[in-house]
Amino acid sequence: MSQQQLQQLSQQLQEIEEEIETLEQNVEAIRQQKDEADEATEALETLETGSTVQVPVGGGAYLRATVEDIDEVIVELGADYAAEFEQDDAIDALESKQENLDDRIDEVNGEISELQSESDELEQQAQQLQQQAMQQQMQQMQGQNPDE
């Protein structure tokens, strides 16, 4: 029960906190993807052939365009793959993507919970070590000061 053990616990706690922070950033990125899929689903549900839309061309610039055929929707599937769908199938594909993203968010949140539990246990161990060290110091001090 030494200072070295406390330092090791402190280092482990710091590593866990960094891991939690990284996972929380992952959750935020996944939520952003989900929001984008939500927006796309909503747009596809309301658009029709002949609708006028603003199309991003990059750099914060947009062009006004007319939808020629709503049944030619290209949906990004992931891993740099995309597929063309009819409107209803595109909506289904996006909803499936949203469900997968929800599952991934739940999975990462579960990992965060496990790490937080581990962190709590390590903090308790550190507190116990500190209390034991204080008790040992007190006993040593009492032993050095004999009653006169």
Secondary structure, DSSP 8 states (H G I E B T S, - for coil): --HHHHHHHHHHHHHHHHHHHHHHHHHHHHHHHHHHHHHHHHHHHH--TT-EEEEEEETTEEEEEE-S-TT-EEEEEETTEEEEE-HHHHHHHHHHHHHHHHHHHHHHHHHHHHHHHHHHHHHHHHHHHHHHHHHHHHHHHHHHS---
